[in-house]
Amino acid sequence: MNSVQAELLVAGSCTHPEHIVHGNWRLSSMQFPATFALIRHPDKGLMLYDTGYSTQFLKATEKLPERLYRWITPVTIPEDQTAAAQLRARGIDPEDVKFVILSHFHADHVGGLVDFPRAQFLFLEDAWKAVKDLSGLSALRRAFLPALLPTDFRKRGQAIETGRPMALPSELDPFTHGHDIFGDGSMYAVELDGHAIGQMGLVLRLQTGAFWFLVADACWTSRCYRERISPHVVTRLLFNNTREYRRTLARIGDLSERSPEVQIIPSHCTETLRSLSGAARS
């Protein structure tokens, strides 16, 4: 059974009023970092979970209707904060990244794909089916910007095999089944319904024996899963299935209570980043 090393990094951020996320009446602006994970697999090499934003996002939203995305979701992404730039600063050539595992196809998760020309893209098939034929306003409605995908995405993209779900380690209960991505027990894809069709969480078995559970946008902050807070009703209008979102959120909250040793990592939680960002976990 294999294990991995992992490090959390941030590629840009966006801002929203707090009440949009925590469902309260606070209008103060909150910053939401776009987190991605750098993963070192002993056999498969370097890979990422998502990419955060890149300056490609700014190009893709220069004109209407895509410009609406930038107006609704103000984004900050300096060139030295892109995933590719941060890897280069660590002595890693982006061409050496073998895989990019995609939680889903929203712009803040796929914004840097064009910077990894040799990577194979892994995703759940339902996620790709939901967006692959969309454009214009239809794509924007799903927070999907087709211009962010490399021109050869269809050639390099591959759906993760989901035909035979496997039992997850007992520490991850109430999440009982997932998909062993490389067949070696090092990482499992877990379907997290509600926020977006085919959203994929990723369980990492670290070399310490501990588990990281990257839950993407199943919740936006750790407070949300601890207190089972659903976002503002306006935000929920963009969800694929609000009932499933709440069910997934409750399961993540239950996991945090039953197995506090499992590190739950939402993609946009500043609190989680303060404890884990920049620290490689072996």
N, C-alpha and C positions, 0 to 999 in steps of 0.2 A: 504494500500500500504506500503510495507516494504522498508527499506533502510539499508545500510551497512556501516561499517568502513573499511578502506583500507590503506595499507602501501606499499610503493615501496622499494624493496630490490634488491641487485645485487649478483648473483652467478657466479663469474668469468667474463672473458672478452676475446676478441680476438683483433687482430690488422690487419689493412689493410692500404695501401696508401690512402691518402685523395682523389686522383683523381678517385678512384674506386667508391666512394660514391657520390661525388659532381660533377663529370664529368668535373673537371678542369685539369690543368697540374701540380698540386702540388703533389710531390712524398713523402712528409713528412708522417710519420706513424701516424695514428689515432687509438686511443683505443675505442673499442665499448663494453660497459658493457652489460652483459646478464641480463636484468631486469626480475624480477618476482614480482607478487603482492600477499601480504598476506591479505586475506579478512575475515572479521568477520561478519557472517550473524546472525541475532537475533534468527532465528529458525533452520537453517541448520548447524550452527556451523562454524568451521574453514575450509577455503578452499584456494587454490592457483590458480592463473592464470599463467600457465607455471611454470618452475622450474629453468631455467638457466642451466648452466653446472654443472657437478659434477665430482669427480675423476673417475667415471665410464667411462667418455668420454675417458680418457687416456688409460684405459684398452681396450676399444672397438676399439681404433685406433693403437694398438701395431703392427699389422701385415698388410701387403698389402692384398687387395687394400685399406682397410680402412685407412691405414697410410697416404695415399695421402691427406685425409681430414685435418690431423694435419699439414702437410707440407704447404698446400695452405692457411689454416686458423690457424695461431699460436694461441694457447689457453693458458691462465693462469687461474688455478683454485686451489688455496690453500685449504686444507681440512677444514679449519675453515671458508671458504667463501661459502661452499655449502649451499643450501637451508635448508637442514636438520640441519646442524650445527648452522645456524643463528636462526632457530626456537628454538633449544635447549637453545641457549644463552638467549632467551627471555622467558624461562620457559615453552616452548611448546614441548610436545612429538610429534614427527612426526606421531606416530600412532593415534593421535587425529585429524589429518587432514582428513576431510570427503570426500572432492572432490578436484580433480585437473582438472581445465578447460584448455584444450589445444588449443592454437591458431592454431598450425599446427605441423607437425612431424619433423621439422628440429632439428638437434642435440642440438643446443643451447637453445631450448625451452622444450625439453623432457629429458634433460641429467640427471635430478635427480629423475626420476619417481620411480626407484627401492628403494628409501629411504622412500617411503610412502606406507607401506604394507597394510593399511586398507582403502586407499582412493579409491573412484570410479572415473574413468576417463571419462570426458565429452568432446565431440568433434563433429564437423560437419561430417556427414557420408561420404561426398565426399572426405574429407581429409584422412580418414582412408582407403577408397577404393583405393585411388591413391597409397598407399605405402604397404598395408598389405601383398602382395605377392612378394615384391621385396627383392633381396639379392645381395650381391657382388657389381659389378660396376653399375648395374641398380639402386640399392638403393643409392649408393654413388652419382649418377647423380642427385638424388633428395635431397641430403644432409640429407639422412635418414640412421641411423645406427640401424638395428634391435636389436643389442645386448643391446641397452639402454632401451628396453622395459622389464618390469617384465615378468617372465614366465607365469603368469596368467593374462596378459593384456587383452586377449580376453574375459575372464570371468568377469573382473571388468570394462571393457570399455563399454560405452553406448553412442550412437549417440543422439544428441539433436534433439528433435522433430521440424521439419521445415515445416510440412505440412500446417500450418495455420499462416503465418507471421502476426505480429501485428504492428499497427501504433506506431512509436516511438514518444516521446515527441517533440514538435515543435522546441525546442532549438537545436535539432540535425539535422535539415534540412541543407543540401540536402539528408541526410540519413533518409529515410521515414519509412522503415519497418525493423523489427528485430524479434527475437524469445525470448519470455519471458521465461527464463530458469527454474525458479521455480514457475511461475504463480502468482507472487506477486508484479511485477513491480520493484524489487530491482536490477535486472541485465538483460541485453539483449545481446544475441549473434547477431552479425552483420556480414554478409558475406562481405569479402574484397578481391575481385578477383584480380588476376594478378601475385602476387609474388609466391604463391603456391596454388595448387588446394585445395579448401575448407578452405582457411585461415579464421579464425574467430577473429574479433575484439570483445571487451567486453565493454559495457556501464554499468557503476556503478552509481546507485543513492545513493549519500552519505547522511548521516544523517543531514547534513547542508542544503540539498535540491539541492546542486550543482551536476554536473555530471562530472565523469571521463570517457574518451573514450580511452581505451587501444587499439592501432591500430596495435600491433605486428610489422611485417615487411612490412606493406603497405608503410612505408617510414622509413628510418633509423635515420634521424635527423629532428629536428623541422625546420631547414633551408630548408630542402628538400620540405616540404609541403608549407612553406611560399613563396618560390621562384619557386615552381613546377619543381624541379630539378630531372631529371631521372638519375640513376646511369650510369656508364661507360658501353659501349656496350658489353664488355666482361662479366660483371656481368649480363646484361640483357639476355645473352644466357642461363642462368640458370632459368630464370623466366618461369612460366607456360604460361603467355600471356602478352606480353609487352603492347599491346594496352589497355587491361583492367587495367594493372598496372597504366598507365598514367591517365586513367579515374578515378580510385580510388584515386590516388594522388591529382588530381584536386578537387575532391569532399571534401577531407580532408582540402585542402587549402581554399576552399569556406566556409567550416564550421568554420574554424578559424577566418575568416573575419566577418561572419554573427553573430557568437555567441562566442565572445572572452572569455566569462565566462565559457565555456566548456573547461575543461583541456584535451588537446590531448596528449597522452603519447605513443610515439614510444618505442619499446623495447630496443633500443640501443643508445639512445640520452643522452649524458653527460649533455647537457644544461638543459634538462628537469629534470634530476636527481638532479642537483644542487638546484633546487627550491623545489623539492618534496621529495627526498629520505630521509628515516629515520623519516619522520613526519607522524604519524597516522592521517588520515582525518576522522573526525566524522560527 
